[in-house]
Amino acid sequence: MTEIKSKIGGGEQNLTVVLRIRPMNEDEVLLRATQISHKVGENMVVLMDPLEDPDDILRANRSREKTFVFDQTFDGNATQEKVYDATTKFLIENVVTGYNATVFAYGATGAGKTYTMLGTDNEPGIMARALNDLFLQMEKSDDMAYKVTMSYLEIYNEMIRDLLNPGSGILDLREDSKGGVQVAGLVELKARSTEEVMRLLMQGNKERTQEPTAANKTSSRSHAVLQVIVRQQNKARNIMQEVRTGKLFLVDLAGSERAANTHNRGKRMVEGAHINRSLLALGNCINALTDKNGKGYVNYRDSKLTRLLKDALGGNCKTVMIAHISPASIHFEESRNTLIYADRAKHIKTKVRRNVTDVAYHIAQYTNIIQELREEILRLRHKLQDQPSQRRVETSANIQQVHSEVLEARRSADTEELHKLKEQLLISFKDQMELRKSLMELNNASMEISLETNRNQMTVSDFEVERARAGKMENPDRSIESLMKENEKALEMSGAGTDELNEPEDVKVAREELKVLNEEKYRTEKVRSTVRKELEMAKEKTRKLEEQIPHRISTDEQREVLRLLCKVHELEIKKTEVQSMCLLRNFQIKKKDMVISRFKQHQSLCDKIIHTQKVLLEDKNIYPTQELEELYDLYKLELKLQREDTDGFVSELNTKGDIDQQSVLTEETEPLARMRLRSNNPEDKIFEKSPRSLRMKDQRSLSGVWRNDSNLSIEDDNLSNNSPRKSPGFLGPSRVSTEDRTIIATNTRNIAALAAKKRSKAQGSEGYNFDKVLPGELKPSTRKGSDKSNEDYNYLTPSRLDKHNSIFVADQLAYSPLIKLPSDDNLSTVTKQTAYTEPSLPPLRKTGDGERYRDGRQWEQEKGKRSRRGENSYAQQFAKHSRRGRSVPKMTDDVYKTGRTGNNDRVFYKRNAFLRPDDTEFPTTPSEKSKNGGKKKGYRNNTAFSDSSVVSTPQNKKRNKKLPPTIPAYRKGDITVTGFSLPRY
Ligand SMILES: Nc1ncnc2c1ncn2[C@@H]1O[C@H](COP(=O)(O)OP(=O)(O)OP(=O)(O)O)[C@@H](O)[C@H]1O
């Protein structure tokens, strides 16, 4: 120990080599190994050959027993502290004062190197103790400032890794300008205390490559190097300040090993080869350094280990080698080799000097550099002056050329960057668009699924309702709703399949489809959420790319190109949005269709209920209240308007059966009737079986009121010529073009004028022949802004009709309330006859009804009655005309009157629609003459032929004396509201 201490300080020094023999371990005892290495004294060790036979006289002189002498020898009883004190403690002071020192543990695998260097928690090794002492040493000094940094690395398979920063990967060894070896990128951490150092050490050891081998359960497969750098300087600042830098290397080498002993294969074997290679290099270096024949070449470069330990082995470093051996006979060879190497290492000499840098030296260094630079500048100046001016021009041209080349290069680099960015953007946009489209398709699929689901649910629920209704027949006390719930429960409880339920095929199919749709919905939702996530990611990617544009692109043009690219993408997104909207609208339309069909079903149900109730009322002769009547009127009108709105065209009636059907529907307004006839929908026939209608139908069929073919001919011909509806059997009010209407109106007026003329002639001589009265029609126009002439009343005569090709509406005859209303008999008489020959009209009945219409009060009374009778009310007409944007005709008692036939059938007539019984011309009143400047107009105005002239109102009593009695054009009464209906052209 005394010897070792004497080596402290500078100068040439030998490598200090100590030996540590570990105790025998359990395995070795079990293997009955014998102890072959024995410590003799403080410095000596005797290694005995386990194979040597003491009785072999022949080999007595060639004993393999070897004796080695080292600086210090420790056996298995030596404590960690003792080893530390003898090998390292004395170095600490040197390091603090600026010397380099290295302690490395050498030996075969499992010989106890790591134990010595690192130790255990209870028995800390050299590393921890050295650092502890280092800090203690620094604390002792008051006037010096210290800075301690540490790094910890491993060399594994010839690769350097930073154990304090394992993420930094493989590090390189570099030599600095002074020939010193540095590890590039190695982290040097500041250490302030022993605890901190210990923490860092423990952290580093966890990162160290360690694997169990047959020779050692915790075999270190790498060389570990702990480097501690201590910088010391005086606390007092001075220009000539001295900075001392001491480095301490503590090295735990990997164990030299023989593959046979370790039983290593594969990876372990490769590790072993590397370990041995670096240790061989170390041995070679030791050999070279200790070459007695002079200065041999020391090849440190053979391994990273030797490069790193270059200073420690042959440079400015105080080095201690701790050789380790096992005492067991089974490790004889390894122990022998170690001892041989260690013994050789003893002769290595190093020159130790203090690492001192002072400020003066520092300034001198810079002064030299500055001087060198000045000389260089001078040299260049001279050179430039020697150059001819031509050369200078060339140089400047060259500079420009270089400049332009640089620019060109930059431009091409930019273009390349643009292409790259463009490509990336396009791919990203494309991805996004595909995802958007997928999402759109999935949305659409989802909507279709929901629609289909609704449809099937409707089928099932309709069936359920029907079944519950059937159940109600058996259990009248129960509500349909509760029955439905019960059915549902029973179905769930029984778990019966659709086949067992005796359900119709469509319901079975609907149930099956519902199942499939449910699964489909789940699947679609799943895919949709995945696509949505992917789309979000794609959007994020695009956004990042877009953010890079300003940085990666330098010119405005290129930016513009990319901007346009983005714009195109934006437009594509908009396009997809529009497509998506269209799909959504389609879906909404389909959904509304479903709702409508549901409402239709509901309406049909309501119709059935109303009809049934109506039949019941009529059968039992219960008269509904006025309010109910009005509501019913409104209901019918609503129905009619609905149908008119949904279908502007009237279909044709092709069969007689259709005509019969229409006859049954005469209670209804004509458009409604047409709809009924046209439609094949059973719900449209709900009123067919009204007893009253049937009765009417029967009566009229019997009496022949229904239009005969001959009666139809004129109208139909006209219609066929002028109307889009060319069916000869068409009955309803036609939708005639405006031109047609004008022609018809003109014809009508002409005929009326002729009739008036004839009538005035006949007036004086013949009197009135009611038997010869002809059916006709007189209509005021109800249209806003229509020709004034349309408001006049027209007389139609058969002869004129023929001549003028005008219209004769046979079914629109009305009976005058002033004359006797036709009975069924005389009705039939009237209608059976051919309309254009000899009409036999019923005798006029002077009932005095006209008196009732003298003033508004009476009209109101009549209106109320009519309303109660279910006839067309003003309210109905008002509603109808208002909806259609037409002006509503003024309701006066001069406009409408209704009556009833003998068997209570309704008839409508217009008070002003009169026919002369003898088909003579209309008389012209003096007042009319004077109004028209003495000219006959050919048709009659309201005043001349108003019904008021017949009824004895105070105003016209006097005037009417001159007039012959008139017969109103009679009509087949139930062709509703003449006054309001569109003129029947
Ligand atoms: N002086 C000692 N006292 C007690 N046990 C020791 C001593 N030296 C070594 N050992 C034990 O021997 C075993 C092997 O020691 P260690 O791991 O230090 O060997 P090594 O030389 O580092 O091997 P390798 O090169 O394979 O890493 C360990 O379990 C260790 O605790």
The ligand as a Gaussian input file, in Angstrom:
#p B3LYP/6-31G(d) Opt

LIG

0 1
 N      -15.216000     -10.671000      -3.921000
 C      -16.385000     -11.215000      -4.031000
 N      -17.065000     -11.547000      -2.899000
 C      -18.251000     -12.131000      -2.990000
 N      -18.879000     -12.453000      -4.172000
 C      -18.268000     -12.144000      -5.332000
 C      -16.999000     -11.517000      -5.297000
 N      -16.602000     -11.340000      -6.560000
 C      -17.583000     -11.845000      -7.321000
 N      -18.587000     -12.312000      -6.597000
 C      -19.832000     -12.928000      -7.123000
 O      -19.557000     -13.683000      -8.236000
 C      -20.517000     -13.549000      -9.273000
 C      -19.897000     -13.087000     -10.547000
 O      -19.308000     -11.866000     -10.338000
 P      -19.312000     -10.685000     -11.432000
 O      -20.620000     -10.603000     -12.081000
 O      -18.825000      -9.491000     -10.786000
 O      -18.310000     -11.258000     -12.477000
 P      -17.782000     -10.516000     -13.769000
 O      -16.375000     -10.681000     -13.849000
 O      -18.297000      -9.166000     -13.832000
 O      -18.427000     -11.394000     -14.933000
 P      -18.805000     -10.892000     -16.401000
 O      -17.594000     -10.561000     -17.057000
 O      -19.453000     -12.105000     -16.995000
 O      -19.675000      -9.785000     -16.203000
 C      -21.470000     -12.573000      -8.749000
 O      -22.584000     -13.213000      -8.259000
 C      -20.792000     -11.863000      -7.628000
 O      -21.666000     -11.437000      -6.602000

